[in-house]
């Protein structure tokens, strides 16, 4: 059935970071937007807390950055790989990149959602508790809206564009005929929110250990986020006494965590255990519909790329639609193809970078750990590689490492070139 009279220019399905970012970006174009979410509220979850310099530039344009800073976001200047005792292996200092905001910000995921929601323009209508059940198509097969269920009643909402921001298990992705093949990493991440400051407050500290990755960074109000890599069944069946023994063993493996041990013991009953996935869809669009955020891709959280890539998706989609007559379906679909053509390479590069970093930092085999440390040491010794790696992590752009760069990283060749000067993409 065709929705003859669109209810809005755009319907966005899902109001996580991707959906709220899209609502800010597309509402900023003056488009009439309906934002839908099946959940009536967002439960607290330890995800999507670190915003990169590239995302800060985008958020400043949406007037979200001001709100985040007013809510006490914590500033993070560096991403540092460290030995278990805290010795530095590789430091990526965002100050070396220059620019208006050469730092990251951290805040709780729900607060980031709140700030995005508070910045929505007057052309955005946000409705919660609405399940999107199906897509609506015209006789040619173009998506022209969605079918919803709200308070037990079915309704069709017509739109000139539908944006799927409904997460990893995206119903709209499946209904659009786009497939995803999620691959689970062989480990999970145990996370704690601790009411004390981290050992190094101005950085994300990633410890390379015999158990894999341990990551620490500051949250607002003097709090700390701690991630610990664990095997899938490592904590299964543990009672309180064994969990306390486990914390003692962890501190023995990673002495740098010693100052956090009392807070970890106090917070054992509030820990969360997260599965970690990766995937990239083969296509971002179909006529009348576009995928953004975790509906389209997921990466390991080590490099803090997932939420930031979703923000970039929304920004890129709005840039393609700027100046387009949204009443012209052919023009909209041409813009969607441009969005896909311009975005797939970036998503693929982020996926590859995040996976390579995850393999380097999470390996628990002796050979994997030795290789990871060699790569970290070689990158640290080269001003060029250190700069490129920092730039790629920043969200400002992406420069692929060439064959010579890889040989430098492996220590096969010395790198005598200086740091490049790169303009943001």
Number of C-alpha atoms within 10 A of each C-alpha: 10 16 19 11 11 18 17 20 20 29 29 28 28 26 27 24 26 32 29 29 30 34 33 28 27 27 23 19 16 14 19 20 26 22 22 24 22 18 14 10 11 13 8 10 13 19 15 20 21 29 26 24 25 24 24 25 16 18 23 13 14 20 16 23 22 15 18 23 15 10 14 14 24 22 20 24 20 21 23 19 26 22 18 21 17 19 12 16 21 21 20 23 20 23 14 14 22 9 14 10 16 20 25 24 25 24 22 19 21 20 15 25 20 17 21 26 19 14 19 23 20 12 18 21 16 16 15 15 14 21 20 23 16 17 22 20 18 14 8 7 12 20 23 28 30 23 16 19 16 14 8 9 8 13 13 21 20 25 29 23 27 28 28 28 33 27 24 18 12 18 18 25 27 13 12 20 10 16 14 19 12 17 12 13 16 12 19 20 21 19 24 22 20 24 18 18 18 23 18 13 20 18 22 27 25 27 27 26 20 15 17 22 24 27 20 22 25 30 27 17 13 13 16 21 22 23 24 18 20 19 14 15 9 12 14 8 9 12 9 12 8 12 16 17 12 16 17 16 12 17 17 14 15 20 15 18 22 15 14 18 18 12 15 24 17 12 14 16 11 11 16 14 17 18 13 17 19 20 20 20 20 13 18 23 23 20 21 24 27 26 33 26 27 26 28 29 27 27 27 23 20 19 19 21 25 26 25 23 27 28 26 25 26 27 20 20 24 22 16 18 20 17 9 14 11 19 13 10 17 13 14 21 21 15 20 25 19 16 22 22 13 14 17 18 12 16 24 15 15 24 22 13 21 23 19 12 15 20 18 22 24 24 21 16 12 10 9 15 20 13 16 20 20 17 20 21 18 24 26 21 17 20 17 19 23 20 23 24 20 22 24 17 23 28 23 22 15 21 12 11 13 9 9 13 19 16 15 20 23 19 16 11 13 15 19 10 10 11 13 11 10 14 10 13 9
